[in-house]
Amino acid sequence: MLTTQYAKGLEGIRVNAADPGYTATDLNGHSGPQTVTEGTDAIVALATEGAGAGSGRLVSRHGEIAWS
């Protein structure tokens, strides 16, 4: 939960984490069920959010994930 600590300590800067999911890449012998393009969905969503978006969040391609 380093992300939440940075988010609290860096006021005015959004700090979030992205979970790309199990993506087919060279690293795993292309065994993941989703494409690289699908794996970047969460990253692109975070990068293109508006200025009022939250900080300290964990986001997947399907939306926000609760910290466990």
PDB file of N, CA, C, O and CB in Angstrom:
ATOM      1  N   MET A   1       0.814  -1.196   0.000  1.00  0.00           N
ATOM      2  CA  MET A   1       0.000   0.000   0.000  1.00  0.00           C
ATOM      3  C   MET A   1       0.856   1.258   0.000  1.00  0.00           C
ATOM      4  O   MET A   1       0.473   2.300   0.530  1.00  0.00           O
ATOM      5  CB  MET A   1      -0.926  -0.001   1.194  1.00  0.00           C
ATOM      6  N   LEU A   2       2.009   1.127  -0.602  1.00  0.00           N
ATOM      7  CA  LEU A   2       2.889   2.272  -0.748  1.00  0.00           C
ATOM      8  C   LEU A   2       2.191   3.386  -1.528  1.00  0.00           C
ATOM      9  O   LEU A   2       2.423   4.570  -1.283  1.00  0.00           O
ATOM     10  CB  LEU A   2       4.192   1.861  -1.445  1.00  0.00           C
ATOM     11  N   THR A   3       1.341   2.993  -2.463  1.00  0.00           N
ATOM     12  CA  THR A   3       0.601   3.968  -3.267  1.00  0.00           C
ATOM     13  C   THR A   3      -0.219   4.896  -2.385  1.00  0.00           C
ATOM     14  O   THR A   3      -0.223   6.108  -2.601  1.00  0.00           O
ATOM     15  CB  THR A   3      -0.312   3.255  -4.265  1.00  0.00           C
ATOM     16  N   THR A   4      -0.907   4.349  -1.401  1.00  0.00           N
ATOM     17  CA  THR A   4      -1.743   5.193  -0.529  1.00  0.00           C
ATOM     18  C   THR A   4      -0.888   6.117   0.325  1.00  0.00           C
ATOM     19  O   THR A   4      -1.288   7.249   0.595  1.00  0.00           O
ATOM     20  CB  THR A   4      -2.630   4.321   0.375  1.00  0.00           C
ATOM     21  N   GLN A   5       0.271   5.658   0.750  1.00  0.00           N
ATOM     22  CA  GLN A   5       1.153   6.505   1.548  1.00  0.00           C
ATOM     23  C   GLN A   5       1.700   7.667   0.717  1.00  0.00           C
ATOM     24  O   GLN A   5       1.755   8.801   1.193  1.00  0.00           O
ATOM     25  CB  GLN A   5       2.310   5.677   2.124  1.00  0.00           C
ATOM     26  N   TYR A   6       2.098   7.388  -0.511  1.00  0.00           N
ATOM     27  CA  TYR A   6       2.536   8.470  -1.399  1.00  0.00           C
ATOM     28  C   TYR A   6       1.391   9.437  -1.675  1.00  0.00           C
ATOM     29  O   TYR A   6       1.591  10.651  -1.675  1.00  0.00           O
ATOM     30  CB  TYR A   6       3.078   7.898  -2.724  1.00  0.00           C
ATOM     31  N   ALA A   7       0.198   8.909  -1.910  1.00  0.00           N
ATOM     32  CA  ALA A   7      -0.960   9.762  -2.190  1.00  0.00           C
ATOM     33  C   ALA A   7      -1.242  10.709  -1.026  1.00  0.00           C
ATOM     34  O   ALA A   7      -1.593  11.870  -1.235  1.00  0.00           O
ATOM     35  CB  ALA A   7      -2.198   8.902  -2.481  1.00  0.00           C
ATOM     36  N   LYS A   8      -1.089  10.213   0.193  1.00  0.00           N
ATOM     37  CA  LYS A   8      -1.306  11.059   1.380  1.00  0.00           C
ATOM     38  C   LYS A   8      -0.197  12.087   1.552  1.00  0.00           C
ATOM     39  O   LYS A   8      -0.450  13.220   1.964  1.00  0.00           O
ATOM     40  CB  LYS A   8      -1.403  10.194   2.637  1.00  0.00           C
ATOM     41  N   GLY A   9       1.033  11.689   1.236  1.00  0.00           N
ATOM     42  CA  GLY A   9       2.175  12.557   1.469  1.00  0.00           C
ATOM     43  C   GLY A   9       2.459  13.567   0.381  1.00  0.00           C
ATOM     44  O   GLY A   9       3.169  14.544   0.621  1.00  0.00           O
ATOM     45  N   LEU A  10       1.931  13.363  -0.790  1.00  0.00           N
ATOM     46  CA  LEU A  10       2.206  14.248  -1.923  1.00  0.00           C
ATOM     47  C   LEU A  10       0.944  14.987  -2.346  1.00  0.00           C
ATOM     48  O   LEU A  10       0.357  14.690  -3.387  1.00  0.00           O
ATOM     49  CB  LEU A  10       2.774  13.450  -3.107  1.00  0.00           C
ATOM     50  N   GLU A  11       0.542  15.932  -1.545  1.00  0.00           N
ATOM     51  CA  GLU A  11      -0.670  16.703  -1.864  1.00  0.00           C
ATOM     52  C   GLU A  11      -0.500  17.413  -3.197  1.00  0.00           C
ATOM     53  O   GLU A  11       0.569  17.942  -3.502  1.00  0.00           O
ATOM     54  CB  GLU A  11      -0.984  17.728  -0.746  1.00  0.00           C
ATOM     55  N   GLY A  12      -1.558  17.419  -3.977  1.00  0.00           N
ATOM     56  CA  GLY A  12      -1.532  18.083  -5.275  1.00  0.00           C
ATOM     57  C   GLY A  12      -1.001  17.203  -6.399  1.00  0.00           C
ATOM     58  O   GLY A  12      -0.994  17.610  -7.561  1.00  0.00           O
ATOM     59  N   ILE A  13      -0.556  15.999  -6.054  1.00  0.00           N
ATOM     60  CA  ILE A  13      -0.071  15.054  -7.065  1.00  0.00           C
ATOM     61  C   ILE A  13      -0.898  13.776  -6.941  1.00  0.00           C
ATOM     62  O   ILE A  13      -1.024  13.220  -5.850  1.00  0.00           O
ATOM     63  CB  ILE A  13       1.472  14.757  -6.891  1.00  0.00           C
ATOM     64  N   ARG A  14      -1.457  13.313  -8.050  1.00  0.00           N
ATOM     65  CA  ARG A  14      -2.208  12.049  -8.024  1.00  0.00           C
ATOM     66  C   ARG A  14      -1.250  10.879  -8.105  1.00  0.00           C
ATOM     67  O   ARG A  14      -0.379  10.841  -8.974  1.00  0.00           O
ATOM     68  CB  ARG A  14      -3.230  11.983  -9.183  1.00  0.00           C
ATOM     69  N   VAL A  15      -1.409   9.927  -7.202  1.00  0.00           N
ATOM     70  CA  VAL A  15      -0.588   8.716  -7.197  1.00  0.00           C
ATOM     71  C   VAL A  15      -1.538   7.525  -7.182  1.00  0.00           C
ATOM     72  O   VAL A  15      -2.301   7.346  -6.233  1.00  0.00           O
ATOM     73  CB  VAL A  15       0.397   8.682  -5.962  1.00  0.00           C
ATOM     74  N   ASN A  16      -1.492   6.719  -8.222  1.00  0.00           N
ATOM     75  CA  ASN A  16      -2.361   5.550  -8.346  1.00  0.00           C
ATOM     76  C   ASN A  16      -1.549   4.360  -8.837  1.00  0.00           C
ATOM     77  O   ASN A  16      -0.446   4.526  -9.359  1.00  0.00           O
ATOM     78  CB  ASN A  16      -3.541   5.838  -9.307  1.00  0.00           C
ATOM     79  N   ALA A  17      -2.092   3.167  -8.671  1.00  0.00           N
ATOM     80  CA  ALA A  17      -1.444   1.947  -9.160  1.00  0.00           C
ATOM     81  C   ALA A  17      -2.362   1.274 -10.173  1.00  0.00           C
ATOM     82  O   ALA A  17      -3.585   1.295 -10.037  1.00  0.00           O
ATOM     83  CB  ALA A  17      -1.109   0.975  -7.984  1.00  0.00           C
ATOM     84  N   ALA A  18      -1.749   0.677 -11.189  1.00  0.00           N
ATOM     85  CA  ALA A  18      -2.509  -0.025 -12.222  1.00  0.00           C
ATOM     86  C   ALA A  18      -2.165  -1.509 -12.198  1.00  0.00           C
ATOM     87  O   ALA A  18      -0.995  -1.884 -12.123  1.00  0.00           O
ATOM     88  CB  ALA A  18      -2.224   0.575 -13.619  1.00  0.00           C
ATOM     89  N   ASP A  19      -3.189  -2.345 -12.263  1.00  0.00           N
ATOM     90  CA  ASP A  19      -3.011  -3.796 -12.362  1.00  0.00           C
ATOM     91  C   ASP A  19      -3.332  -4.189 -13.796  1.00  0.00           C
ATOM     92  O   ASP A  19      -4.496  -4.157 -14.194  1.00  0.00           O
ATOM     93  CB  ASP A  19      -3.926  -4.575 -11.330  1.00  0.00           C
ATOM     94  N   PRO A  20      -2.320  -4.560 -14.584  1.00  0.00           N
ATOM     95  CA  PRO A  20      -2.573  -4.895 -15.980  1.00  0.00           C
ATOM     96  C   PRO A  20      -3.250  -6.251 -16.172  1.00  0.00           C
ATOM     97  O   PRO A  20      -3.731  -6.549 -17.266  1.00  0.00           O
ATOM     98  CB  PRO A  20      -1.285  -4.874 -16.737  1.00  0.00           C
ATOM     99  N   GLY A  21      -3.293  -7.069 -15.131  1.00  0.00           N
ATOM    100  CA  GLY A  21      -3.872  -8.398 -15.270  1.00  0.00           C
ATOM    101  C   GLY A  21      -2.892  -9.359 -15.918  1.00  0.00           C
ATOM    102  O   GLY A  21      -1.773  -8.979 -16.262  1.00  0.00           O
ATOM    103  N   TYR A  22      -3.312 -10.598 -16.083  1.00  0.00           N
ATOM    104  CA  TYR A  22      -2.460 -11.639 -16.650  1.00  0.00           C
ATOM    105  C   TYR A  22      -2.480 -11.502 -18.167  1.00  0.00           C
ATOM    106  O   TYR A  22      -3.401 -11.961 -18.843  1.00  0.00           O
ATOM    107  CB  TYR A  22      -2.931 -13.064 -16.207  1.00  0.00           C
ATOM    108  N   THR A  23      -1.450 -10.865 -18.673  1.00  0.00           N
ATOM    109  CA  THR A  23      -1.373 -10.490 -20.077  1.00  0.00           C
ATOM    110  C   THR A  23      -0.363 -11.363 -20.820  1.00  0.00           C
ATOM    111  O   THR A  23       0.710 -11.656 -20.292  1.00  0.00           O
ATOM    112  CB  THR A  23      -0.998  -9.011 -20.213  1.00  0.00           C
ATOM    113  N   ALA A  24      -0.696 -11.771 -22.021  1.00  0.00           N
ATOM    114  CA  ALA A  24       0.194 -12.597 -22.847  1.00  0.00           C
ATOM    115  C   ALA A  24       1.399 -11.784 -23.295  1.00  0.00           C
ATOM    116  O   ALA A  24       1.276 -10.892 -24.134  1.00  0.00           O
ATOM    117  CB  ALA A  24      -0.558 -13.159 -24.076  1.00  0.00           C
ATOM    118  N   THR A  25       2.564 -12.093 -22.734  1.00  0.00           N
ATOM    119  CA  THR A  25       3.806 -11.409 -23.091  1.00  0.00           C
ATOM    120  C   THR A  25       4.929 -12.433 -23.247  1.00  0.00           C
ATOM    121  O   THR A  25       4.750 -13.614 -22.948  1.00  0.00           O
ATOM    122  CB  THR A  25       4.181 -10.346 -22.019  1.00  0.00           C
ATOM    123  N   ASP A  26       6.086 -11.967 -23.718  1.00  0.00           N
ATOM    124  CA  ASP A  26       7.256 -12.847 -23.819  1.00  0.00           C
ATOM    125  C   ASP A  26       7.647 -13.381 -22.446  1.00  0.00           C
ATOM    126  O   ASP A  26       8.129 -14.507 -22.329  1.00  0.00           O
ATOM    127  CB  ASP A  26       8.444 -12.099 -24.456  1.00  0.00           C
ATOM    128  N   LEU A  27       7.440 -12.575 -21.410  1.00  0.00           N
ATOM    129  CA  LEU A  27       7.843 -12.947 -20.054  1.00  0.00           C
ATOM    130  C   LEU A  27       7.165 -14.225 -19.570  1.00  0.00           C
ATOM    131  O   LEU A  27       7.773 -15.010 -18.842  1.00  0.00           O
ATOM    132  CB  LEU A  27       7.534 -11.818 -19.099  1.00  0.00           C
ATOM    133  N   ASN A  28       5.918 -14.441 -19.964  1.00  0.00           N
ATOM    134  CA  ASN A  28       5.195 -15.643 -19.516  1.00  0.00           C
ATOM    135  C   ASN A  28       4.908 -16.621 -20.660  1.00  0.00           C
ATOM    136  O   ASN A  28       3.985 -17.431 -20.573  1.00  0.00           O
ATOM    137  CB  ASN A  28       3.883 -15.241 -18.854  1.00  0.00           C
ATOM    138  N   GLY A  29       5.698 -16.541 -21.723  1.00  0.00           N
ATOM    139  CA  GLY A  29       5.509 -17.455 -22.850  1.00  0.00           C
ATOM    140  C   GLY A  29       4.177 -17.276 -23.552  1.00  0.00           C
ATOM    141  O   GLY A  29       3.654 -18.223 -24.140  1.00  0.00           O
ATOM    142  N   HIS A  30       3.621 -16.071 -23.498  1.00  0.00           N
ATOM    143  CA  HIS A  30       2.338 -15.718 -24.123  1.00  0.00           C
ATOM    144  C   HIS A  30       1.184 -16.585 -23.606  1.00  0.00           C
ATOM    145  O   HIS A  30       0.266 -16.926 -24.351  1.00  0.00           O
ATOM    146  CB  HIS A  30       2.441 -15.854 -25.643  1.00  0.00           C
ATOM    147  N   SER A  31       1.251 -16.935 -22.316  1.00  0.00           N
ATOM    148  CA  SER A  31       0.201 -17.787 -21.740  1.00  0.00           C
ATOM    149  C   SER A  31      -0.961 -17.000 -21.133  1.00  0.00           C
ATOM    150  O   SER A  31      -1.960 -17.604 -20.741  1.00  0.00           O
ATOM    151  CB  SER A  31       0.798 -18.677 -20.683  1.00  0.00           C
ATOM    152  N   GLY A  32      -0.862 -15.691 -21.044  1.00  0.00           N
ATOM    153  CA  GLY A  32      -1.951 -14.896 -20.486  1.00  0.00           C
ATOM    154  C   GLY A  32      -3.165 -14.873 -21.390  1.00  0.00           C
ATOM    155  O   GLY A  32      -3.026 -14.960 -22.610  1.00  0.00           O
ATOM    156  N   PRO A  33      -4.358 -14.755 -20.815  1.00  0.00           N
ATOM    157  CA  PRO A  33      -5.590 -14.784 -21.615  1.00  0.00           C
ATOM    158  C   PRO A  33      -5.936 -13.472 -22.318  1.00  0.00           C
ATOM    159  O   PRO A  33      -6.854 -13.433 -23.138  1.00  0.00           O
ATOM    160  CB  PRO A  33      -6.726 -15.167 -20.742  1.00  0.00           C
ATOM    161  N   GLN A  34      -5.214 -12.406 -22.005  1.00  0.00           N
ATOM    162  CA  GLN A  34      -5.558 -11.136 -22.655  1.00  0.00           C
ATOM    163  C   GLN A  34      -4.369 -10.601 -23.442  1.00  0.00           C
ATOM    164  O   GLN A  34      -3.220 -10.962 -23.186  1.00  0.00           O
ATOM    165  CB  GLN A  34      -6.016 -10.097 -21.611  1.00  0.00           C
ATOM    166  N   THR A  35      -4.664  -9.737 -24.400  1.00  0.00           N
ATOM    167  CA  THR A  35      -3.633  -9.158 -25.261  1.00  0.00           C
ATOM    168  C   THR A  35      -2.894  -8.043 -24.536  1.00  0.00           C
ATOM    169  O   THR A  35      -3.335  -7.569 -23.489  1.00  0.00           O
ATOM    170  CB  THR A  35      -4.250  -8.626 -26.564  1.00  0.00           C
ATOM    171  N   VAL A  36      -1.780  -7.636 -25.097  1.00  0.00           N
ATOM    172  CA  VAL A  36      -1.032  -6.519 -24.534  1.00  0.00           C
ATOM    173  C   VAL A  36      -1.881  -5.253 -24.565  1.00  0.00           C
ATOM    174  O   VAL A  36      -1.843  -4.460 -23.624  1.00  0.00           O
ATOM    175  CB  VAL A  36       0.286  -6.305 -25.302  1.00  0.00           C
ATOM    176  N   THR A  37      -2.636  -5.059 -25.624  1.00  0.00           N
ATOM    177  CA  THR A  37      -3.519  -3.899 -25.716  1.00  0.00           C
ATOM    178  C   THR A  37      -4.525  -3.887 -24.575  1.00  0.00           C
ATOM    179  O   THR A  37      -4.770  -2.839 -23.978  1.00  0.00           O
ATOM    180  CB  THR A  37      -4.248  -3.887 -27.059  1.00  0.00           C
ATOM    181  N   GLU A  38      -5.112  -5.042 -24.265  1.00  0.00           N
ATOM    182  CA  GLU A  38      -6.051  -5.126 -23.148  1.00  0.00           C
ATOM    183  C   GLU A  38      -5.333  -4.876 -21.818  1.00  0.00           C
ATOM    184  O   GLU A  38      -5.911  -4.299 -20.897  1.00  0.00           O
ATOM    185  CB  GLU A  38      -6.746  -6.504 -23.132  1.00  0.00           C
ATOM    186  N   GLY A  39      -4.079  -5.310 -21.721  1.00  0.00           N
ATOM    187  CA  GLY A  39      -3.305  -5.103 -20.508  1.00  0.00           C
ATOM    188  C   GLY A  39      -2.973  -3.653 -20.231  1.00  0.00           C
ATOM    189  O   GLY A  39      -2.702  -3.279 -19.090  1.00  0.00           O
ATOM    190  N   THR A  40      -2.992  -2.834 -21.272  1.00  0.00           N
ATOM    191  CA  THR A  40      -2.699  -1.406 -21.087  1.00  0.00           C
ATOM    192  C   THR A  40      -3.940  -0.569 -20.781  1.00  0.00           C
ATOM    193  O   THR A  40      -3.813   0.628 -20.522  1.00  0.00           O
ATOM    194  CB  THR A  40      -2.024  -0.861 -22.322  1.00  0.00           C
ATOM    195  N   ASP A  41      -5.123  -1.156 -20.804  1.00  0.00           N
ATOM    196  CA  ASP A  41      -6.360  -0.395 -20.595  1.00  0.00           C
ATOM    197  C   ASP A  41      -6.356   0.400 -19.291  1.00  0.00           C
ATOM    198  O   ASP A  41      -6.743   1.568 -19.287  1.00  0.00           O
ATOM    199  CB  ASP A  41      -7.546  -1.333 -20.605  1.00  0.00           C
ATOM    200  N   ALA A  42      -5.928  -0.205 -18.191  1.00  0.00           N
ATOM    201  CA  ALA A  42      -5.934   0.482 -16.899  1.00  0.00           C
ATOM    202  C   ALA A  42      -4.949   1.647 -16.895  1.00  0.00           C
ATOM    203  O   ALA A  42      -5.235   2.706 -16.337  1.00  0.00           O
ATOM    204  CB  ALA A  42      -5.593  -0.499 -15.769  1.00  0.00           C
ATOM    205  N   ILE A  43      -3.798   1.450 -17.515  1.00  0.00           N
ATOM    206  CA  ILE A  43      -2.772   2.489 -17.557  1.00  0.00           C
ATOM    207  C   ILE A  43      -3.253   3.677 -18.374  1.00  0.00           C
ATOM    208  O   ILE A  43      -3.089   4.828 -17.968  1.00  0.00           O
ATOM    209  CB  ILE A  43      -1.464   1.936 -18.140  1.00  0.00           C
ATOM    210  N   VAL A  44      -3.844   3.395 -19.522  1.00  0.00           N
ATOM    211  CA  VAL A  44      -4.367   4.470 -20.372  1.00  0.00           C
ATOM    212  C   VAL A  44      -5.509   5.202 -19.665  1.00  0.00           C
ATOM    213  O   VAL A  44      -5.599   6.428 -19.735  1.00  0.00           O
ATOM    214  CB  VAL A  44      -4.852   3.903 -21.728  1.00  0.00           C
ATOM    215  N   ALA A  45      -6.374   4.459 -18.989  1.00  0.00           N
ATOM    216  CA  ALA A  45      -7.489   5.091 -18.265  1.00  0.00           C
ATOM    217  C   ALA A  45      -6.967   6.044 -17.192  1.00  0.00           C
ATOM    218  O   ALA A  45      -7.473   7.157 -17.058  1.00  0.00           O
ATOM    219  CB  ALA A  45      -8.397   4.017 -17.622  1.00  0.00           C
ATOM    220  N   LEU A  46      -5.964   5.622 -16.432  1.00  0.00           N
ATOM    221  CA  LEU A  46      -5.400   6.498 -15.400  1.00  0.00           C
ATOM    222  C   LEU A  46      -4.717   7.716 -16.016  1.00  0.00           C
ATOM    223  O   LEU A  46      -4.839   8.826 -15.498  1.00  0.00           O
ATOM    224  CB  LEU A  46      -4.401   5.724 -14.534  1.00  0.00           C
ATOM    225  N   ALA A  47      -4.004   7.510 -17.112  1.00  0.00           N
ATOM    226  CA  ALA A  47      -3.266   8.605 -17.743  1.00  0.00           C
ATOM    227  C   ALA A  47      -4.173   9.645 -18.376  1.00  0.00           C
ATOM    228  O   ALA A  47      -3.766  10.793 -18.555  1.00  0.00           O
ATOM    229  CB  ALA A  47      -2.336   8.059 -18.784  1.00  0.00           C
ATOM    230  N   THR A  48      -5.380   9.265 -18.713  1.00  0.00           N
ATOM    231  CA  THR A  48      -6.281  10.196 -19.405  1.00  0.00           C
ATOM    232  C   THR A  48      -7.410  10.715 -18.526  1.00  0.00           C
ATOM    233  O   THR A  48      -8.324  11.375 -19.021  1.00  0.00           O
ATOM    234  CB  THR A  48      -6.869   9.528 -20.613  1.00  0.00           C
ATOM    235  N   GLU A  49      -7.360  10.429 -17.233  1.00  0.00           N
ATOM    236  CA  GLU A  49      -8.402  10.941 -16.323  1.00  0.00           C
ATOM    237  C   GLU A  49      -8.312  12.454 -16.198  1.00  0.00           C
ATOM    238  O   GLU A  49      -7.258  13.054 -16.407  1.00  0.00           O
ATOM    239  CB  GLU A  49      -8.278  10.290 -14.930  1.00  0.00           C
ATOM    240  N   GLY A  50      -9.421  13.039 -15.859  1.00  0.00           N
ATOM    241  CA  GLY A  50      -9.463  14.476 -15.648  1.00  0.00           C
ATOM    242  C   GLY A  50      -8.780  14.884 -14.353  1.00  0.00           C
ATOM    243  O   GLY A  50      -8.419  14.041 -13.533  1.00  0.00           O
ATOM    244  N   ALA A  51      -8.611  16.177 -14.181  1.00  0.00           N
ATOM    245  CA  ALA A  51      -7.891  16.717 -13.031  1.00  0.00           C
ATOM    246  C   ALA A  51      -8.547  16.382 -11.693  1.00  0.00           C
ATOM    247  O   ALA A  51      -7.851  16.330 -10.679  1.00  0.00           O
ATOM    248  CB  ALA A  51      -7.774  18.206 -13.167  1.00  0.00           C
ATOM    249  N   GLY A  52      -9.839  16.157 -11.653  1.00  0.00           N
ATOM    250  CA  GLY A  52     -10.546  15.896 -10.407  1.00  0.00           C
ATOM    251  C   GLY A  52     -10.558  14.435  -9.980  1.00  0.00           C
ATOM    252  O   GLY A  52     -11.200  14.093  -8.987  1.00  0.00           O
ATOM    253  N   ALA A  53      -9.863  13.568 -10.707  1.00  0.00           N
ATOM    254  CA  ALA A  53      -9.867  12.138 -10.386  1.00  0.00           C
ATOM    255  C   ALA A  53      -9.138  11.892  -9.066  1.00  0.00           C
ATOM    256  O   ALA A  53      -8.288  12.683  -8.659  1.00  0.00           O
ATOM    257  CB  ALA A  53      -9.209  11.318 -11.525  1.00  0.00           C
ATOM    258  N   GLY A  54      -9.477  10.793  -8.408  1.00  0.00           N
ATOM    259  CA  GLY A  54      -8.936  10.487  -7.097  1.00  0.00           C
ATOM    260  C   GLY A  54      -7.489  10.026  -7.114  1.00  0.00           C
ATOM    261  O   GLY A  54      -6.897   9.789  -8.167  1.00  0.00           O
ATOM    262  N   SER A  55      -6.939   9.909  -5.912  1.00  0.00           N
ATOM    263  CA  SER A  55      -5.563   9.487  -5.731  1.00  0.00           C
ATOM    264  C   SER A  55      -5.528   8.341  -4.722  1.00  0.00           C
ATOM    265  O   SER A  55      -6.444   8.197  -3.912  1.00  0.00           O
ATOM    266  CB  SER A  55      -4.673  10.672  -5.263  1.00  0.00           C
ATOM    267  N   GLY A  56      -4.483   7.534  -4.768  1.00  0.00           N
ATOM    268  CA  GLY A  56      -4.353   6.425  -3.830  1.00  0.00           C
ATOM    269  C   GLY A  56      -5.175   5.209  -4.200  1.00  0.00           C
ATOM    270  O   GLY A  56      -5.518   4.406  -3.332  1.00  0.00           O
ATOM    271  N   ARG A  57      -5.496   5.060  -5.474  1.00  0.00           N
ATOM    272  CA  ARG A  57      -6.378   3.982  -5.927  1.00  0.00           C
ATOM    273  C   ARG A  57      -5.604   2.876  -6.643  1.00  0.00           C
ATOM    274  O   ARG A  57      -4.507   3.099  -7.157  1.00  0.00           O
ATOM    275  CB  ARG A  57      -7.454   4.539  -6.852  1.00  0.00           C
ATOM    276  N   LEU A  58      -6.188   1.695  -6.666  1.00  0.00           N
ATOM    277  CA  LEU A  58      -5.704   0.572  -7.456  1.00  0.00           C
ATOM    278  C   LEU A  58      -6.744   0.313  -8.532  1.00  0.00           C
ATOM    279  O   LEU A  58      -7.915   0.092  -8.225  1.00  0.00           O
ATOM    280  CB  LEU A  58      -5.451  -0.708  -6.570  1.00  0.00           C
ATOM    281  N   VAL A  59      -6.326   0.338  -9.790  1.00  0.00           N
ATOM    282  CA  VAL A  59      -7.264   0.264 -10.904  1.00  0.00           C
ATOM    283  C   VAL A  59      -6.868  -0.872 -11.853  1.00  0.00           C
ATOM    284  O   VAL A  59      -5.694  -1.040 -12.183  1.00  0.00           O
ATOM    285  CB  VAL A  59      -7.314   1.611 -11.661  1.00  0.00           C
ATOM    286  N   SER A  60      -7.864  -1.645 -12.284  1.00  0.00           N
ATOM    287  CA  SER A  60      -7.656  -2.663 -13.310  1.00  0.00           C
ATOM    288  C   SER A  60      -8.403  -2.219 -14.557  1.00  0.00           C
ATOM    289  O   SER A  60      -9.008  -1.148 -14.575  1.00  0.00           O
ATOM    290  CB  SER A  60      -8.138  -4.078 -12.828  1.00  0.00           C
ATOM    291  N   ARG A  61      -8.362  -3.035 -15.592  1.00  0.00           N
ATOM    292  CA  ARG A  61      -9.072  -2.661 -16.821  1.00  0.00           C
ATOM    293  C   ARG A  61     -10.582  -2.667 -16.624  1.00  0.00           C
ATOM    294  O   ARG A  61     -11.318  -2.134 -17.455  1.00  0.00           O
ATOM    295  CB  ARG A  61      -8.697  -3.607 -17.958  1.00  0.00           C
ATOM    296  N   HIS A  62     -11.050  -3.269 -15.528  1.00  0.00           N
ATOM    297  CA  HIS A  62     -12.486  -3.342 -15.243  1.00  0.00           C
ATOM    298  C   HIS A  62     -12.947  -2.284 -14.240  1.00  0.00           C
ATOM    299  O   HIS A  62     -14.134  -2.214 -13.922  1.00  0.00           O
ATOM    300  CB  HIS A  62     -12.834  -4.718 -14.718  1.00  0.00           C
ATOM    301  N   GLY A  63     -12.031  -1.470 -13.744  1.00  0.00           N
ATOM    302  CA  GLY A  63     -12.386  -0.421 -12.806  1.00  0.00           C
ATOM    303  C   GLY A  63     -11.550  -0.477 -11.537  1.00  0.00           C
ATOM    304  O   GLY A  63     -10.530  -1.163 -11.478  1.00  0.00           O
ATOM    305  N   GLU A  64     -11.993   0.251 -10.533  1.00  0.00           N
ATOM    306  CA  GLU A  64     -11.254   0.349  -9.278  1.00  0.00           C
ATOM    307  C   GLU A  64     -11.341  -0.951  -8.482  1.00  0.00           C
ATOM    308  O   GLU A  64     -12.389  -1.594  -8.424  1.00  0.00           O
ATOM    309  CB  GLU A  64     -11.782   1.514  -8.440  1.00  0.00           C
ATOM    310  N   ILE A  65     -10.216  -1.322  -7.869  1.00  0.00           N
ATOM    311  CA  ILE A  65     -10.122  -2.531  -7.048  1.00  0.00           C
ATOM    312  C   ILE A  65      -9.920  -2.098  -5.600  1.00  0.00           C
ATOM    313  O   ILE A  65      -9.173  -1.158  -5.329  1.00  0.00           O
ATOM    314  CB  ILE A  65      -8.950  -3.469  -7.530  1.00  0.00           C
ATOM    315  N   ALA A  66     -10.581  -2.778  -4.673  1.00  0.00           N
ATOM    316  CA  ALA A  66     -10.388  -2.476  -3.249  1.00  0.00           C
ATOM    317  C   ALA A  66      -9.024  -2.981  -2.799  1.00  0.00           C
ATOM    318  O   ALA A  66      -8.606  -4.076  -3.176  1.00  0.00           O
ATOM    319  CB  ALA A  66     -11.515  -3.112  -2.387  1.00  0.00           C
ATOM    320  N   TRP A  67      -8.333  -2.183  -1.991  1.00  0.00           N
ATOM    321  CA  TRP A  67      -7.074  -2.632  -1.400  1.00  0.00           C
ATOM    322  C   TRP A  67      -7.395  -3.728  -0.411  1.00  0.00           C
ATOM    323  O   TRP A  67      -8.349  -3.605   0.356  1.00  0.00           O
ATOM    324  CB  TRP A  67      -6.304  -1.459  -0.711  1.00  0.00           C
ATOM    325  N   SER A  68      -6.619  -4.798  -0.412  1.00  0.00           N
ATOM    326  CA  SER A  68      -6.880  -5.884   0.551  1.00  0.00           C
ATOM    327  C   SER A  68      -5.762  -6.010   1.547  1.00  0.00           C
ATOM    328  O   SER A  68      -5.814  -6.868   2.427  1.00  0.00           O
ATOM    329  CB  SER A  68      -7.072  -7.210  -0.166  1.00  0.00           C
TER     330      SER A  68
END
